Amino acid sequence: GAVVSQHPSRVICKSGTSVKIECRSLDFQATTMFWYRQFPKKSLMLMATSNEGSKATYEQGVEKDKFLINHASLTLSTLTVTSAHPEDSSFYICSPGQGAGTDTQYFGPGTRLTVL
Amino acid sequence: GQNIDQPTEMTATEGAIVQINCTYQTSGFNGLFWYQQHAGEAPTFLSYNVLDGLEEKGRFSSFLSRSKGYSYLLLKELQMKDSASYLCAVRDSNYQLIWGAGTKLIIKP
């Protein structure tokens, strides 16, 4: 299966700081990257879909100026949480798009963000 | 709207069999996925169904009925390590995954 890495795996930061999360697809080229957020005991929630070389598409209710997504290459997408607040504390997971009709969807290992 | 329903929590005994149901109402259908998620970890892929019927993969099997908007995940010979959340997800007409809230499975010795 596809190999996806995320860095960092855990981050603790002070309120007001910005945090960048990197997601790499290690063994294939991802033209699309899905970014999810998961609060404790809740389901995965799609935040945005990034496309290599173009602007990301954000889901309703997700602030694009707060969650900056960059997909500069086919193997790297980044999510930056700007001016983080405690309510942004969550588990952030990336998942590369593998095209219509593919029979699976792999996920990165996730990044646990805690904002103090 | 789009909706995926699955039980919040189930309990089963080690060595037994458990069936986790999932019903869905989505705009279009391009496959149904089951994932396992241990606490604090990302989901891992278990199965994919796009045609009606049963797909068997070792101790895990998944069933789909598109006409009924229904699927189940069957786990046999339960082991303690199977304690996890099981997520049902449907890929809609836009090839976007719609997620259920997950079923927390508790295995007792």
Interface residues (C-beta under 8 A of the other chain):
Chain A: G1 F34 K42 S43 L44 M45 L46 F91 I93 A100 G101 D103 T104 Q105 Y106 F107 G108 P109 G110 R112
Chain B: N30 G31 F33 G40 E41 A42 P43 T44 F45 Y48 V50 L87 A89 Y95 Q96 L97 W99 G100 A101 G102
